[in-house]
Amino acid sequence: MSGKKRSHEGGKSGNQQQKKKYKVASGFIDPGTSGIYATCSRRHEKQAIQELGLLFEEKMTELYSKELKELNETEIDEDDEGIEKKKEELSIEDQIKQELADIQSKDSKVNKDGSIIKRKDPLNFIDLNCECVVFCKTRKPIVPEEFVSKIIKDLADPSSLEKRTRYVLKLTPITYSCNATMDQFILLLKRILTPHFHEGENATKKLKFAVDVTRRNFNTIERMDLITTVVKEVIQDGKYEHEVDLKNYDKLVLIECFKNNIGASVVDGSYTTKYRKFNVQQIYEQKFKDKDDKK
């Protein structure tokens, strides 16, 4: 019995989570931000961030290794150009100090004042000061809906009985976000919805869709106004034959509202039918239950 429990808790991964600490920035979610909301057990927001940090870094390296390498090389080249220009303005003594600093720091460059030029991390956690919710801001090359879908698919794999998280509950990808005004929301929808409903073969298909709205500390726009606006933007006065279906949808438009920010993304119907609305704990429970039933 004890062996089974250890495999469900994740084995070595649990020890790794205690060793590495992930920093959390404080502040609001800016318009234009991409990222991932995660709900978690009450009073365990910090532990959830540590779990997600390890999981996200692993999957990021697995999915975007080539893109990350190219992006890093580009940033290094840009930093080198900027540093060379600065060196031209330095005295000979300061140039020597700068050269020594460059040699000592292989992974980062140094400004004129001696401070380190930090690389833009593709993953940054933001403290929302909201109970049971954490947010991870993502940058290129990460595509939030693609990234989260891959993570959920891997966690649901019945061949893997390792439980990677303990406190994380549900993951919600945010492709982009905007300020909480109706005008900005409409512009956001045009950007989010077009690839899924208005381009390629999807533009001529009759897709069934639904809208799921979550509001936290948010009262700027009413829920039904948000839903109605999404439906109008999908159908566009009958230009497209897509129709609302709250149960058997092909696409689900996710709207996440938090304070002065609205985020949106589009996921496939498997979000509900197969992947438990991206609820990690429910996926684990179902997977272990299925395994026990086969015995």
DOKOLRO-538467 format. One line per 5 residues: number of its first residue (from 1); for each residue x, y, z of N, C-alpha, C. Coordinates in Angstrom, 3 decimals, decimal comma. Each point is the difference from the previous one (the first is absolute). Example, Ala and Ser with C-alpha at 12.3 -4.5 7.8 and 13.67 -1.06 7.14 Angstrom:
2
1 = 13,190 -5,690 7,800 -0,890 1,190 0,000 0,900 1,200 0,000; -0,350 1,050 -0,720 0,820 1,190 0,060 -0,770 1,090 0,730
REM end
This chain:
295
1 = 0,821 -1,221 0,000 -0,821 1,221 0,000 0,852 1,268 0,000; 1,069 -0,006 0,804 0,836 1,189 0,087 0,673 0,295 -1,322; 0,344 -1,085 -0,773 0,637 0,214 -1,299 -0,915 0,736 -0,947; -1,288 -0,345 0,012 -0,966 0,661 -0,870 -0,136 1,469 0,351; -0,034 0,301 1,268 -0,151 1,382 0,425 1,160 0,847 -0,453
6 = 1,189 -0,564 0,089 1,167 0,770 -0,406 -0,037 0,288 -1,488; -0,436 -0,984 -0,799 -0,050 0,225 -1,442 -1,030 1,061 -0,341; -1,099 0,059 0,759 -1,025 0,995 -0,261 0,456 1,387 0,422; 0,841 0,079 0,989 0,458 1,303 0,475 1,126 0,570 -0,841; 0,590 -0,838 -0,855 0,965 0,562 -0,931 1,433 -0,350 0,284
11 = 0,311 -0,756 1,034 1,369 -0,475 0,235 1,001 1,119 0,112; 1,026 -0,033 -0,848 1,099 0,957 0,065 -0,437 1,419 -0,304; -1,055 0,139 -0,794 -0,444 1,338 -0,365 -0,341 0,823 1,231; -0,573 -0,620 1,017 -0,352 0,709 1,222 1,226 0,581 0,673; 1,108 -0,762 0,027 1,233 0,495 0,595 0,573 1,155 -0,805
16 = -0,091 -0,097 -1,328 0,524 1,059 -0,850 -0,765 1,295 0,236; -1,326 -0,103 0,220 -0,810 1,179 0,199 0,423 0,747 1,254; 0,488 -0,710 1,011 0,402 0,646 1,235 1,349 0,693 -0,142; 0,814 -0,434 -0,935 1,345 0,542 -0,149 0,015 1,300 -0,794; -0,748 0,051 -1,108 0,035 1,171 -0,857 -1,115 0,961 0,344
21 = 0,336 1,286 0,098 -0,985 1,015 0,334 -0,218 0,923 -1,191; -1,255 0,299 -0,293 -0,328 0,874 -1,115 -0,454 1,354 0,516; 0,578 1,060 -0,552 -0,319 1,348 0,438 -1,362 0,421 -0,531; -0,656 0,855 0,767 -1,322 0,486 -0,378 0,019 1,517 -0,009; -0,367 0,591 -1,133 -0,075 1,452 -0,100 -1,371 0,462 0,462
26 = -0,061 1,178 0,602 -1,284 0,528 0,451 -0,514 1,003 -1,023; -1,308 0,097 -0,104 -0,553 0,971 -0,925 -1,231 -0,502 -0,716; -0,497 0,828 -0,929 -1,181 -0,320 -0,769 0,380 -0,694 -1,305; -1,013 -0,515 -0,676 0,203 -0,580 -1,323 -0,188 1,110 -1,024; 1,032 0,325 -0,725 -0,052 1,079 -0,977 -0,774 -0,424 -1,247
31 = -0,611 0,945 -0,712 -0,652 -0,337 -1,268 1,024 -0,523 -0,996; -0,410 -0,965 -0,820 0,919 -0,608 -0,957 0,760 -1,180 0,564; -0,219 -0,301 1,284 0,703 -1,100 0,649 -0,561 -1,351 -0,432; 0,897 -0,943 -0,248 -0,368 -1,399 -0,226 0,402 -0,784 1,239; -0,694 -1,095 0,271 0,400 -0,755 1,175 -0,955 -1,116 0,361
36 = 0,115 -0,435 1,247 -0,775 -1,146 0,477 -0,493 0,271 1,421; -1,316 -0,033 0,170 -0,574 0,039 1,342 0,008 -1,414 0,565; 0,203 -0,098 1,296 -0,096 -1,301 0,670 -0,706 0,183 1,329; -1,021 -0,808 0,245 -0,617 -0,003 1,313 0,712 -1,044 0,855; -0,057 0,190 1,292 0,736 -0,906 0,885 -0,702 -0,102 1,356
41 = 0,487 -0,891 0,825 -0,556 -0,176 1,336 0,196 1,269 0,827; -0,959 0,278 0,866 0,052 1,208 0,814 1,234 0,030 0,892; 0,640 1,155 0,029 1,206 0,260 0,786 1,216 -0,795 -0,491; -0,064 -0,503 -1,210 1,141 -0,737 -0,558 0,432 0,597 -1,336; -0,159 1,305 -0,136 0,372 0,667 -1,254 1,507 -0,113 -0,266
46 = 0,813 0,166 1,035 1,456 -0,079 -0,188 0,431 -1,401 -0,412; -0,586 -0,998 0,634 0,343 -1,386 -0,361 -0,441 -0,310 -1,434; -1,143 0,531 -0,389 -0,491 -0,219 -1,359 0,947 0,615 -1,029; 0,539 1,164 0,327 0,945 0,661 -0,910 1,263 -0,845 -0,167; 0,475 -0,596 1,086 1,183 -0,855 -0,103 -0,278 -1,220 -0,875
51 = -1,175 -0,590 0,168 -0,366 -1,162 -0,816 -0,092 0,381 -1,476; -0,670 1,113 -0,264 -0,176 0,433 -1,386 1,321 0,419 -0,624; 0,857 0,640 0,797 1,290 0,428 -0,526 0,809 -1,171 -0,543; 0,065 -1,067 0,763 0,725 -1,199 -0,433 -0,653 -0,634 -1,220; -1,311 -0,129 0,037 -0,730 -0,626 -1,097 0,102 0,831 -1,274
56 = -0,196 1,303 0,110 0,040 0,878 -1,173 1,393 0,049 -0,626; 1,029 0,083 0,835 1,369 0,051 -0,539 0,338 -1,270 -0,773; -0,401 -1,123 0,566 0,262 -1,284 -0,652 -0,688 -0,076 -1,358; -1,288 0,355 -0,046 -0,754 -0,073 -1,242 0,455 1,067 -0,995; 0,400 1,159 0,496 0,492 1,065 -0,878 1,250 -0,453 -0,745
61 = 0,920 -0,625 0,724 1,222 -0,507 -0,614 -0,305 -1,111 -1,000; -0,960 -0,830 0,357 -0,380 -1,116 -0,862 -0,662 0,471 -1,296; -0,854 1,009 0,091 -0,782 0,438 -1,156 0,681 1,071 -0,833; 0,786 0,861 0,646 0,526 1,173 -0,704 1,523 0,111 0,071; 0,700 -1,108 0,082 1,462 0,048 0,147 0,670 0,749 -1,149
66 = -0,429 -0,281 -1,221 0,596 0,653 -1,174 -0,276 1,499 0,010; -1,255 0,365 0,248 -0,387 1,414 0,017 0,702 0,764 1,122; 0,136 -0,641 1,160 0,674 0,642 1,130 1,470 0,266 -0,313; 0,638 -0,945 -0,671 1,401 0,160 -0,372 0,169 1,160 -0,966; -0,875 0,061 -1,006 0,069 1,075 -0,985 -0,282 1,350 0,644
71 = -0,978 0,036 0,898 -0,352 1,239 0,681 1,141 0,479 0,884; 0,643 -0,924 0,692 1,122 0,338 0,869 1,171 0,548 -0,801; 0,272 -0,612 -1,144 1,095 0,461 -0,854 -0,280 1,393 -0,538; -1,257 0,264 -0,340 -0,381 1,320 -0,501 0,187 1,058 1,068; -0,418 -0,318 1,242 0,141 0,950 1,097 1,461 0,269 0,319
76 = 0,819 -1,053 -0,086 1,431 0,170 0,269 0,624 0,939 -1,028; -0,378 -0,188 -1,281 0,525 0,857 -1,065 -0,413 1,442 0,218; -1,271 0,218 0,387 -0,490 1,356 0,235 0,702 0,633 1,189; 0,210 -0,776 1,050 0,696 0,508 1,189 1,440 0,342 -0,330; 0,641 -0,849 -0,815 1,390 0,232 -0,378 0,147 1,315 -0,760
81 = -0,952 0,274 -0,909 0,044 1,238 -0,770 -0,129 1,200 0,927; -0,928 -0,098 0,951 -0,208 1,100 0,934 1,207 0,220 0,893; 0,627 -1,080 0,442 1,170 0,094 0,881 1,195 0,589 -0,740; 0,155 -0,387 -1,273 1,115 0,538 -0,792 -0,138 1,510 -0,156; -1,236 0,477 -0,211 -0,215 1,439 -0,127 0,328 0,707 1,296
86 = -0,366 -0,632 1,122 0,285 0,592 1,306 1,504 0,040 0,261; 0,688 -1,055 -0,458 1,449 -0,067 0,242 0,730 1,146 -0,690; -0,535 0,416 -1,149 0,634 1,102 -0,731 -0,033 1,293 0,814; -0,982 0,103 0,898 -0,147 1,203 0,804 0,793 -0,081 1,304; 0,550 -1,174 0,322 0,714 -0,187 1,255 1,475 0,370 -0,133
91 = 0,592 0,305 1,146 1,442 0,229 0,035 0,706 -1,347 -0,136; 1,303 0,021 -0,237 0,751 -1,246 -0,151 -0,109 -0,845 1,266; 0,062 0,627 1,156 -0,087 -0,719 1,272 -1,367 -0,662 0,152; -1,046 0,729 -0,356 -1,352 -0,548 0,104 -0,220 -1,123 -1,017; 0,607 0,130 -1,180 -0,120 -1,052 -1,015 0,625 -1,303 0,488
96 = 1,128 0,099 0,691 0,660 -1,191 0,550 -0,905 -0,665 1,034; -0,600 0,831 0,856 -0,915 -0,541 1,009 -1,190 -0,698 -0,658; -0,458 0,604 -1,097 -1,145 -0,575 -0,705 0,369 -1,345 -0,614; 1,174 -0,101 -0,574 0,465 -1,250 -0,606 0,100 -1,104 1,052; 0,547 0,351 1,160 0,127 -0,982 1,087 -1,379 -0,476 0,463
101 = -0,934 0,935 0,079 -1,347 -0,355 0,429 -0,662 -0,936 -1,006; 0,248 0,235 -1,324 -0,570 -0,851 -1,047 0,546 -1,413 0,090; 1,280 -0,110 0,307 0,639 -1,319 0,104 -0,551 -0,762 1,201; -0,172 0,720 1,120 -0,479 -0,640 1,224 -1,459 -0,420 -0,100; -0,760 0,663 -0,845 -1,429 -0,308 -0,132 -0,261 -0,603 -1,378
106 = -0,068 -1,334 -0,062 -0,185 -0,692 -1,270 -1,439 0,034 -0,476; -0,931 -0,008 0,929 -1,412 -0,088 -0,361 -0,716 1,340 0,008; 0,668 1,060 0,489 -0,652 1,302 0,032 1,023 1,089 -0,279; -0,465 1,132 -0,496 0,843 1,141 -0,305 -0,105 1,035 1,106; 0,909 1,001 -0,032 0,054 0,970 1,079 -0,110 1,412 -0,549
111 = -0,818 0,807 0,662 -0,156 1,387 -0,391 1,200 0,830 0,414; 0,003 1,235 -0,427 1,089 0,916 0,324 0,150 0,188 1,504; -1,148 -0,009 0,703 0,046 0,201 1,451 0,300 -1,281 0,767; 0,254 -1,097 -0,738 0,343 -1,255 0,645 -1,187 -0,911 0,248; -1,217 0,474 -0,251 -1,188 -0,833 0,208 -0,152 -0,993 -1,142
116 = -0,647 -1,122 0,302 -0,149 -1,064 -0,992 -1,197 0,268 -0,906; 0,205 -0,187 -1,309 -1,100 0,067 -0,951 -0,699 -1,348 0,017; -1,217 -0,025 0,491 -0,721 -1,260 0,165 -0,711 -0,408 -1,287; 0,071 -1,266 -0,306 -0,751 -0,540 -1,120 -1,493 0,010 0,338; -0,829 0,162 -0,991 -1,443 -0,059 0,203 -0,424 -1,449 0,128
121 = -0,420 -0,365 1,193 -0,414 -1,370 0,256 -1,357 -0,247 -0,645; -0,154 -1,091 -0,767 -1,299 -0,306 -0,617 -1,090 -0,313 1,021; 0,402 -0,288 1,242 -0,965 -0,313 1,056 0,233 0,912 1,204; -1,030 0,741 0,393 0,095 0,873 1,172 -1,294 -0,055 0,795; 0,104 -0,385 1,254 -1,190 -0,063 0,844 -0,298 1,371 0,607
126 = -1,292 0,344 0,031 -0,439 1,287 0,530 -0,917 -0,230 1,198; 0,290 0,692 1,086 -0,834 -0,095 1,194 -1,231 0,879 -0,187; -1,161 -0,611 -0,137 -1,246 0,735 -0,211 -0,655 0,416 1,311; 0,577 -0,455 1,107 -0,603 0,261 1,312 -1,458 -0,448 0,015; -0,213 -1,167 -0,592 -1,348 -0,564 -0,093 0,048 -1,438 0,506
131 = -0,855 -0,303 0,959 0,013 -1,324 0,610 -0,330 -1,098 -1,009; 0,780 -1,073 0,030 -0,225 -1,203 -0,816 0,266 0,195 -1,488; 0,641 1,100 -0,382 0,292 0,249 -1,417 1,432 0,498 -0,160; 0,710 -0,558 -0,963 1,334 0,490 -0,365 0,020 0,229 -1,506; 0,952 0,800 -0,455 0,082 0,307 -1,430 1,446 -0,063 -0,450
136 = 0,222 -0,639 -1,139 1,334 -0,065 -0,601 -0,023 0,743 -1,323; 0,751 1,064 -0,077 0,109 0,776 -1,232 0,960 -0,709 -0,946; -0,409 -0,149 -1,257 0,848 -0,687 -0,976 0,429 0,950 -1,108; 1,142 -0,285 -0,562 0,502 0,743 -1,164 0,366 -0,994 -1,097; 0,317 0,537 -1,164 0,420 -0,851 -1,105 1,192 -0,844 0,443
141 = 0,078 -1,238 -0,447 -0,787 -0,644 -1,055 -1,239 -0,744 0,493; -0,347 0,153 1,278 -1,117 -0,758 0,568 -1,340 0,491 -0,547; -0,818 -0,930 -0,455 -1,379 0,273 -0,418 -0,891 -0,621 1,083; -0,636 0,818 0,841 -0,682 -0,518 1,194 -0,956 -1,159 -0,227; -0,926 0,107 -0,985 -0,977 -1,070 -0,185 0,663 -1,284 -0,490
146 = 1,016 0,135 -0,838 0,743 -1,169 -0,478 0,808 -0,617 1,141; 0,595 0,849 0,796 0,844 -0,423 1,112 -0,817 -0,747 1,056; -1,129 0,581 0,403 -0,843 -0,614 1,024 -0,619 -1,304 -0,514; -0,432 -0,006 -1,254 -0,599 -1,209 -0,582 0,986 -1,164 0,015; 1,248 0,286 -0,299 1,031 -1,032 -0,002 0,251 -0,513 1,417
151 = 0,038 0,908 0,962 0,211 -0,395 1,397 -1,145 -0,899 0,479; -1,216 0,413 -0,275 -1,166 -0,772 0,430 -0,021 -1,371 -0,668; 0,321 -0,038 -1,263 0,037 -1,275 -0,728 1,010 -0,952 0,628; 1,162 0,523 0,351 1,035 -0,830 0,626 -0,418 -0,465 1,394; -0,628 0,897 0,766 -0,430 -0,374 1,346 -1,110 -1,049 -0,035
156 = -0,788 0,015 -1,070 -1,109 -0,954 -0,132 0,438 -1,338 -0,585; 1,232 -0,083 -0,421 0,516 -1,238 -0,597 -0,096 -1,151 1,007; -0,769 -1,027 -0,297 -0,188 -1,105 0,955 1,266 -0,818 0,254; 0,989 0,121 -0,886 1,241 -0,759 0,187 0,905 0,626 1,060; -0,299 1,271 0,377 0,792 0,684 1,024 -0,819 0,139 1,272
161 = 0,452 -0,633 1,080 -0,722 0,050 1,269 0,666 0,934 1,014; 0,893 0,843 -0,499 0,658 0,964 0,879 -0,909 1,218 0,187; -0,277 0,346 1,230 -0,819 1,169 0,298 0,910 1,204 0,162; -0,022 0,879 -1,001 0,953 1,099 -0,052 -0,355 1,169 0,906; -1,267 0,144 0,340 -0,400 1,126 0,839 -0,891 -0,465 1,151
166 = 0,040 0,756 1,056 -0,826 -0,300 1,165 -1,011 1,110 0,282; 0,418 1,249 -0,219 -0,844 1,132 0,364 -0,676 0,672 -1,190; 0,511 -0,214 -1,196 -0,577 0,625 -1,190 -1,315 -0,679 -0,365; -1,004 0,801 -0,335 -1,299 -0,545 -0,371 -0,254 0,131 -1,502; -0,319 1,183 -0,456 -0,404 0,193 -1,390 0,905 0,988 -0,722
171 = 0,310 -0,273 -1,273 0,818 0,882 -0,829 -0,872 0,642 -1,076; 0,188 1,293 -0,227 -0,744 0,707 -1,041 0,959 0,855 -0,822; 0,177 -0,309 -1,285 0,903 0,790 -0,842 -0,624 1,339 -0,391; 0,839 1,018 -0,114 -0,431 1,321 -0,458 0,878 0,389 -1,187; -0,608 0,045 -1,180 0,777 0,318 -1,201 0,447 1,453 0,015
176 = -0,936 0,900 0,277 0,300 1,431 0,152 -0,993 0,584 0,993; 0,250 1,244 0,409 -0,908 0,669 0,926 -0,086 1,476 -0,338; -0,976 0,678 0,627 -0,207 1,417 -0,284 -0,550 0,704 1,231; -0,079 1,322 -0,069 -0,641 0,763 1,057 -1,496 -0,298 0,014; -0,621 0,185 1,150 -1,405 -0,377 0,173 -0,957 1,072 -0,524
181 = 0,038 0,228 -1,307 -0,980 0,852 -0,666 -0,594 -0,789 -1,152; -1,231 0,301 -0,389 -0,643 -0,756 -1,061 0,725 0,180 -1,338; 0,464 1,203 -0,279 0,715 0,250 -1,259 1,256 -0,856 -0,091; 0,764 -0,047 1,085 1,225 -0,796 0,008 -0,314 -1,494 -0,047; -1,091 -0,392 0,644 -0,409 -1,405 -0,007 -0,347 -0,460 -1,416
186 = -0,691 0,830 -0,751 -0,354 -0,344 -1,383 1,257 -0,154 -0,856; 0,960 0,888 0,185 1,263 -0,098 -0,740 0,747 -1,285 0,368; -0,042 -0,334 1,288 0,633 -1,231 0,462 -0,644 -1,216 -0,661; -1,329 -0,020 -0,050 -0,718 -1,130 -0,593 0,334 -0,165 -1,483; 0,108 1,086 -0,711 0,341 -0,086 -1,422 1,345 -0,705 -0,181
191 = 0,911 0,284 0,892 1,329 -0,612 -0,076 -0,024 -1,465 0,411; -0,780 -0,317 1,030 -0,042 -1,358 0,539 -0,837 -0,939 -0,859; -1,148 0,471 -0,453 -0,971 -0,867 -0,671 0,344 -0,303 -1,452; 0,628 0,919 -0,675 0,248 -0,142 -1,443 0,664 -1,310 -0,408; 1,088 -0,422 0,634 0,650 -1,253 -0,428 -0,879 -1,241 0,201
196 = -0,932 0,068 0,933 -0,814 -1,169 0,340 -1,333 -0,051 -0,735; -0,523 1,163 -0,412 -1,337 0,034 -0,583 -0,068 0,639 -1,393; 0,965 0,846 -0,349 -0,161 0,826 -1,198 1,107 -0,177 -1,034; 0,864 -0,954 0,186 1,089 -0,236 -0,955 0,037 -1,448 -0,449; 0,500 -0,243 -1,210 0,178 -1,358 -0,497 -1,304 -0,760 -0,108
201 = 0,073 -1,302 0,192 -1,176 -0,848 -0,142 -1,027 0,238 1,104; 0,443 0,524 1,161 -0,937 0,267 1,087 -1,002 1,101 -0,355; 0,373 0,872 -0,938 -0,895 1,084 -0,390 -1,224 -0,520 -0,745; 0,145 -1,128 -0,687 -1,111 -0,567 -0,770 -0,727 -1,122 0,740; 0,562 -0,446 1,103 -0,651 -1,038 0,801 -1,124 0,592 0,850
206 = -0,865 -0,853 0,462 -1,051 0,398 0,940 0,402 -0,522 1,376; 0,788 0,786 0,691 0,531 -0,421 1,292 -0,975 0,313 1,134; -0,080 -0,914 0,931 -0,770 0,238 1,210 0,944 0,560 1,060; -0,460 1,020 0,701 0,879 0,624 0,993 -0,778 0,428 1,239; 0,746 0,228 1,066 -0,572 0,498 1,247 0,964 1,018 0,597
211 = -0,467 0,707 1,009 0,815 1,032 0,647 0,003 -0,257 1,508; 1,185 0,029 0,590 0,134 -0,207 1,445 0,676 1,232 0,608; -0,706 0,695 0,872 0,509 1,237 0,601 0,287 -0,199 1,481; 1,187 0,388 0,426 0,367 -0,012 1,422 0,351 1,426 0,408; -0,612 0,495 1,061 0,270 1,357 0,471 0,478 -0,043 1,451
216 = 1,116 0,651 0,253 0,551 0,097 1,358 0,302 1,468 0,294; -0,568 0,509 1,086 0,204 1,413 0,354 -0,273 0,901 -1,200; -1,063 -0,307 -0,699 -0,281 0,673 -1,273 -1,489 0,309 -0,098; -0,336 1,269 -0,219 -1,404 0,373 -0,180 -0,169 1,070 -1,074; 0,994 0,148 -0,842 -0,014 1,051 -1,025 -1,012 -0,292 -1,102
221 = -0,047 -1,255 -0,452 -0,917 -0,404 -1,065 -0,779 -1,221 0,473; -1,301 0,009 -0,226 -0,843 -1,106 0,425 0,323 -1,282 -0,771; -0,192 -1,134 0,657 0,297 -1,302 -0,598 -0,744 -0,200 -1,335; -1,301 0,281 -0,022 -0,777 -0,221 -1,216 0,423 0,931 -1,127; 0,448 1,189 0,338 0,502 0,917 -1,027 1,268 -0,550 -0,640
226 = 0,850 -0,624 0,815 1,220 -0,617 -0,528 -0,348 -1,164 -0,929; -0,929 -0,850 0,441 -0,392 -1,170 -0,789 -0,642 0,421 -1,319; -0,922 0,954 0,076 -0,684 0,480 -1,201 0,980 0,591 -1,005; 0,983 0,714 0,500 1,005 0,607 -0,882 0,832 -1,068 -0,694; 0,365 -1,044 0,723 0,763 -1,095 -0,606 -0,807 -0,660 -1,115
231 = -1,270 -0,292 0,275 -0,860 -0,649 -1,001 -0,113 0,864 -1,251; -0,193 1,301 0,172 -0,110 0,907 -1,144 1,275 0,007 -0,826; 1,141 -0,008 0,669 1,273 0,055 -0,708 0,308 -1,312 -0,721; -0,483 -1,121 0,524 0,205 -1,293 -0,667 -0,862 -0,099 -1,251; -1,275 0,331 0,144 -0,950 -0,152 -1,113 0,078 1,152 -0,991
236 = 0,242 1,202 0,489 0,106 1,205 -0,822 -1,213 0,196 -0,908; -1,148 0,159 0,628 -1,253 0,292 -0,714 -0,319 -1,023 -1,086; 0,276 -1,268 0,270 -0,353 -1,045 -0,954 1,024 -0,242 -1,089; 1,122 0,713 0,039 1,047 -0,201 -1,005 0,567 -1,410 0,110; 0,047 -0,527 1,215 0,485 -1,359 0,244 -1,135 -0,834 0,593
241 = -0,012 -1,286 -0,299 -1,100 -0,871 0,400 0,210 -0,694 1,348; 0,969 0,431 0,737 0,245 -0,592 1,318 -1,217 0,218 0,903; -0,230 -0,936 0,911 -1,155 0,112 0,885 0,348 -0,367 1,431; -0,754 0,566 0,929 0,219 -0,243 1,422 -0,557 -1,366 0,388; 0,815 -0,762 0,719 -0,436 -1,289 0,546 0,708 -0,168 1,341
246 = -0,754 0,081 1,062 0,606 0,010 1,332 0,505 -1,355 0,472; -0,388 -1,073 -0,693 0,387 -1,341 0,439 0,979 -0,686 -0,951; -0,338 -0,031 -1,269 0,824 -0,748 -0,969 0,761 0,946 -0,928; 0,828 0,833 0,590 0,707 1,004 -0,798 1,330 -0,527 -0,563; 0,373 0,578 -1,149 1,301 -0,293 -0,613 1,082 0,922 0,561
251 = -0,410 1,217 0,330 0,922 0,999 0,539 -0,619 0,666 1,226; 0,858 0,306 0,976 -0,451 0,713 1,189 0,843 1,262 0,157; -0,673 1,144 0,080 0,694 1,272 0,192 0,084 0,266 1,502; 1,221 0,066 0,505 0,226 0,246 1,429 0,261 1,488 0,238; -0,762 0,595 0,895 0,178 1,403 0,359 0,328 0,076 1,486
256 = 1,157 0,555 0,334 0,431 0,136 1,396 0,108 1,485 0,351; -0,812 0,427 0,956 -0,018 1,403 0,411 0,582 0,141 1,401; 0,972 0,871 0,144 0,597 0,230 1,315 0,309 1,482 0,152; -0,687 0,635 0,937 0,164 1,425 0,278 -0,175 0,825 -1,270; 1,062 0,615 -0,512 -0,143 0,861 -1,175 0,487 -0,680 -1,276
261 = 0,045 -1,325 0,002 0,550 -0,731 -1,139 -0,966 -1,085 -0,474; -0,085 -0,177 -1,328 -0,781 -1,084 -0,586 0,921 -0,823 -0,895; 0,063 -1,298 0,253 0,808 -0,897 -0,820 -0,904 -0,968 -0,754; 0,477 -0,503 -1,143 -0,830 -0,912 -0,789 0,859 -1,026 -0,726; -0,614 -1,151 -0,262 0,637 -1,042 -0,811 -1,095 -0,910 -0,536
266 = 0,363 -0,893 -0,916 -0,949 -0,949 -0,580 0,588 -1,401 0,124; -0,798 -0,937 0,521 0,442 -1,391 0,132 -0,988 -0,909 -0,723; 0,434 -1,221 -0,279 -0,849 -0,970 -0,691 -0,998 -0,647 0,951; -0,950 -0,735 -0,564 -1,031 -0,651 0,784 0,523 -1,026 0,982; 1,184 -0,538 -0,260 0,601 -0,982 0,905 0,311 0,597 1,359
271 = -0,020 1,327 0,083 0,214 0,709 1,268 -0,936 -0,532 1,072; -1,252 -0,283 -0,396 -0,995 -0,523 0,940 -0,164 -1,512 -0,113; -0,113 -0,497 -1,230 -0,328 -1,411 -0,202 1,110 -0,945 0,419; 1,236 0,408 -0,170 1,123 -0,895 0,256 0,908 0,464 1,128; 0,158 1,316 0,133 1,010 0,520 0,911 -0,552 0,763 1,205
276 = -1,244 -0,265 0,383 -0,555 0,472 1,270 0,165 1,501 0,231; -0,189 0,780 -1,049 0,150 1,453 0,062 1,389 0,408 0,505; 0,991 -0,809 -0,386 1,396 0,235 0,385 0,188 0,018 1,509; -0,860 -0,749 0,703 0,140 -0,129 1,449 0,973 -1,147 0,287; 1,190 0,355 0,431 1,083 -0,963 0,182 -0,365 -1,083 1,012
281 = -0,595 0,398 1,112 -0,323 -0,975 1,039 -1,057 -1,002 -0,468; -0,984 0,466 -0,732 -1,029 -0,912 -0,510 0,580 -0,958 -1,036; 0,958 0,471 -0,761 0,671 -0,865 -0,984 0,766 -1,106 0,718; 0,719 0,371 1,069 0,728 -0,997 0,789 -0,963 -1,040 0,572; -1,078 0,491 0,621 -0,951 -0,905 0,644 -0,601 -0,987 -0,992
286 = -0,354 0,492 -1,180 -0,587 -0,874 -1,013 1,011 -1,014 -0,509; 1,236 0,446 -0,165 1,046 -0,885 -0,511 0,287 -1,136 0,982; 0,112 0,333 1,280 0,275 -1,026 0,999 -1,211 -0,916 0,204; -1,193 0,567 -0,143 -1,213 -0,806 0,123 -0,085 -1,022 -1,135; 0,299 0,458 -1,209 -0,013 -0,897 -1,156 1,004 -1,133 0,164
291 = 1,167 0,347 0,572 1,020 -1,017 0,221 -0,483 -1,033 1,004; -0,616 0,464 1,092 -0,488 -0,924 1,026 -1,136 -0,880 -0,534; -0,844 0,560 -0,873 -1,130 -0,755 -0,560 0,459 -1,137 -0,899; 1,187 0,151 -0,597 0,515 -1,024 -0,918 0,591 -1,201 0,743; 0,219 0,196 1,288 0,612 -1,090 0,783 -0,976 -1,153 0,189
REM end
